[in-house]
């Protein structure tokens, strides 16, 4: 009798364990704790620098994206690391791309210059310049290039060098870089039509080596009423990958600088930028 009861208990325990095992295996994969992580990894914005095959790879003399001599906010261009010799030129597909800069607390003027990189002149043939008043706390400034009479200043498949200077700082500084406008690939055009979420679009731009639209897409997505954690996370990761960690603590300044080109023979226009 005792053995019979003992055997019954063993069978009952074995049956319970068997049910537990079956239940565990039968759990839907969507409930797995690893799925959100896998999804996040599959949508991660990973910038792939362009190869620039068949195009001149520019190493601008004295090019620098950062003027940092203190631990506080300083003037930084939000572009990929330019220290490497013959670094690939950051690309845009826009006729009027937006540039982003971290600026310290400022009460002065900003000056933006654009020149052709393949000119015989030492600093290139200047094709555009503008200035605007900057009175602001430290933060990320957005500057959007204009079109002139409906035409883009940036010609397709042509490399340009830009320079941005802010006067009125404790230590006035200048940052420089390069930019190249290209046509989006047919595959990118198709994929962008299907991508409705900012994170998906940013990922597409990044994998195609389109730096300026990658940054703008993530920046615009943070301008709404509420910031989605995943957008902020991808923004932070992009800055870290480009060695722009010093920008991480700062938020975007309100509005975008919009300006028109200035003739080389006239004084800069008096434009204001209010935060």
C-alpha positions in Angstrom: 0.0 0.0 0.0 2.8 2.4 0.9 4.7 1.6 -2.3 1.5 2.2 -4.3 1.0 5.6 -2.7 4.7 6.5 -3.2 4.4 5.4 -6.9 1.3 7.5 -7.3 3.1 10.6 -5.9 6.0 10.1 -8.3 3.7 9.8 -11.2 1.8 13.0 -10.1 5.1 15.0 -9.7 6.4 13.8 -13.0 3.1 14.7 -14.7 3.2 18.2 -13.1 6.8 18.7 -14.3 5.9 17.6 -17.7 3.1 20.1 -17.9 5.3 22.9 -16.7 7.8 22.0 -19.4 5.2 22.0 -22.1 3.7 25.3 -20.9 7.2 26.9 -21.0 7.9 25.8 -24.5 4.4 26.8 -25.7 4.9 30.5 -24.7 4.6 32.7 -27.8 7.9 34.1 -29.0 6.5 37.6 -28.8 6.4 37.3 -25.1 10.1 36.5 -24.9 12.1 39.1 -22.9 14.7 39.1 -25.7 12.4 40.2 -28.4 12.3 43.9 -27.7 16.1 43.9 -27.5 16.3 42.1 -30.8 14.0 44.6 -32.3 15.9 47.5 -31.0 19.2 46.0 -32.4 17.6 45.5 -35.8 16.5 49.2 -35.9 19.6 50.7 -34.5 20.8 53.7 -36.5 24.3 52.7 -37.6 26.1 55.3 -39.7 28.2 53.8 -42.5 30.7 56.4 -43.9 30.5 56.7 -47.7 33.3 55.2 -49.8 33.2 58.2 -52.2 34.4 55.9 -55.0 35.2 58.0 -58.0 35.0 61.3 -56.1 37.7 63.4 -54.6 38.2 62.7 -50.9 38.9 66.0 -49.2 41.2 66.7 -46.3 40.7 70.4 -45.7 43.8 72.1 -44.3 43.2 73.0 -40.7 39.8 71.3 -40.7 38.3 71.1 -37.3 34.9 70.4 -35.9 35.6 71.4 -32.4 36.9 74.4 -30.5 37.2 73.0 -26.9 39.7 74.3 -24.5 37.5 74.0 -21.4 35.3 71.4 -19.8 32.2 73.6 -20.4 30.1 74.0 -23.6 32.2 75.0 -26.6 31.7 75.4 -30.4 31.4 72.0 -32.0 30.1 71.0 -35.5 27.9 67.9 -35.3 29.7 66.1 -38.1 31.7 62.8 -38.2 35.2 62.8 -36.8 37.4 64.7 -39.3 40.8 63.9 -37.7 41.5 61.0 -40.0 43.5 62.0 -43.1 41.4 61.8 -46.3 38.2 61.2 -44.2 35.1 60.5 -46.4 33.1 63.6 -47.2 29.7 63.7 -45.2 26.8 63.5 -47.7 23.4 65.1 -48.1 20.6 64.5 -50.5 18.9 67.8 -49.7 19.1 71.0 -51.8 19.1 73.0 -48.6 20.5 70.8 -45.8 20.5 71.7 -42.1 23.7 72.0 -40.2 23.9 71.5 -36.4 26.3 73.1 -34.0 26.8 73.0 -30.3 27.4 76.6 -29.2 28.2 78.0 -25.7 26.3 80.8 -24.1 26.6 83.5 -26.7 25.7 87.2 -27.4 27.2 88.0 -30.7 27.0 87.0 -34.4 27.3 83.8 -36.3 29.1 83.7 -39.7 28.7 80.8 -42.1 30.8 80.5 -45.3 30.7 77.9 -48.1 33.4 77.4 -50.8 34.1 75.0 -53.6 36.6 72.4 -52.6 38.1 71.8 -56.0 39.1 75.5 -56.6 42.6 76.6 -57.3 42.2 79.2 -54.5 43.8 78.4 -51.1 40.5 78.4 -49.3 38.4 77.6 -52.4 36.0 79.7 -54.4 33.4 81.2 -52.1 29.9 80.6 -53.3 27.8 81.5 -50.2 28.1 83.4 -47.0 25.7 84.8 -44.4 25.6 86.1 -40.8 23.0 86.3 -38.1 22.7 87.5 -34.5 23.0 84.9 -31.9 21.9 85.6 -28.3 21.4 82.3 -26.5 22.2 79.9 -23.7 24.4 76.9 -24.5 22.7 74.4 -26.7 22.4 72.8 -30.1 21.8 75.4 -32.9 20.2 74.4 -36.2 21.2 76.3 -39.4 19.4 75.6 -42.6 20.9 76.6 -46.0 18.6 78.4 -48.4 17.9 77.9 -52.1 18.5 80.9 -54.3 15.8 81.7 -56.9 14.5 78.2 -56.5 18.0 76.7 -57.2 20.2 74.8 -54.8 23.5 76.4 -53.9 24.9 72.9 -53.6 25.5 71.3 -57.0 25.2 67.5 -57.4 28.3 65.5 -57.0 30.4 68.5 -56.1 32.4 68.8 -52.8 32.3 72.0 -50.7 34.0 73.1 -47.6 32.2 75.2 -45.0 33.3 77.4 -42.1 31.3 78.6 -39.1 32.5 81.3 -36.8 30.8 82.7 -33.7 32.0 86.1 -32.5 31.2 87.4 -29.1 32.4 84.3 -27.2 34.9 84.4 -24.4 37.2 82.8 -26.9 35.9 83.3 -30.5 36.3 80.1 -32.4 35.9 78.6 -35.9 34.9 75.1 -37.0 35.3 73.7 -40.5 34.1 70.8 -42.5 33.0 69.4 -45.9 29.8 68.4 -47.5 28.8 66.7 -50.8 25.3 66.6 -52.3 24.4 63.3 -54.0 21.3 61.7 -55.5 19.6 59.1 -53.3 20.0 55.6 -54.7 16.9 54.0 -56.3 16.7 51.5 -53.4 16.8 54.3 -50.8 13.9 56.1 -52.6 11.8 53.0 -52.6 12.6 52.2 -48.9 11.9 55.7 -47.7 8.4 55.6 -49.2 7.7 52.6 -47.0 9.3 53.9 -43.9 6.8 55.9 -41.9 8.6 56.1 -38.5 11.5 58.6 -37.9 13.7 55.8 -36.5 13.2 53.7 -39.7 14.0 56.6 -41.9 17.1 57.6 -39.9 18.3 54.0 -40.1 18.0 54.0 -43.9 19.8 57.3 -44.3 22.6 56.0 -41.9 23.2 52.8 -43.7 23.4 54.7 -47.1 26.1 57.0 -45.7 23.8 60.1 -45.7 25.0 61.9 -42.6 23.1 65.2 -42.7 19.6 63.6 -43.1 20.4 61.0 -40.5 21.1 63.8 -38.0 18.1 65.9 -39.1 15.6 63.1 -38.9 16.6 62.2 -35.3 16.8 65.9 -34.4 13.3 66.7 -35.8 11.9 63.7 -34.0 12.9 65.2 -30.7 11.1 68.5 -31.3 7.6 67.3 -30.4 5.7 67.6 -27.2 7.1 64.3 -25.8 10.4 62.7 -26.6 10.3 59.0 -27.1 13.0 57.2 -25.2 14.1 55.1 -28.2 14.6 58.2 -30.3 16.8 59.8 -27.6 18.7 56.6 -27.2 19.4 56.4 -30.9 20.5 60.1 -31.0 22.9 59.5 -28.1 24.3 56.4 -29.7 24.8 58.2 -33.0 26.7 61.1 -31.3 28.8 58.6 -29.3 29.7 56.7 -32.5 30.9 60.0 -34.1 32.9 60.9 -30.9 30.5 63.8 -30.1 30.1 62.8 -26.5 30.5 66.4 -25.4 27.2 67.3 -27.1 25.2 64.7 -25.1 24.3 66.9 -22.1 22.8 69.7 -24.2 19.3 70.2 -25.7 18.2 71.8 -28.9 17.7 75.5 -29.1 14.3 76.7 -30.2 13.8 77.3 -33.9 16.1 77.1 -36.9 18.3 79.8 -38.4 16.9 80.7 -41.9 18.9 83.1 -43.9 19.6 84.3 -47.4 23.0 84.5 -49.2 25.0 87.7 -49.0 26.9 89.3 -51.9 30.6 89.5 -51.4 30.5 93.2 -52.0 27.9 94.0 -49.5 27.8 93.9 -45.7 26.2 90.9 -44.0 22.4 91.2 -43.5 21.2 92.1 -40.1 19.2 89.0 -39.1 18.2 88.1 -35.6 17.8 84.7 -34.0 15.6 84.6 -31.0 15.3 81.7 -28.6 
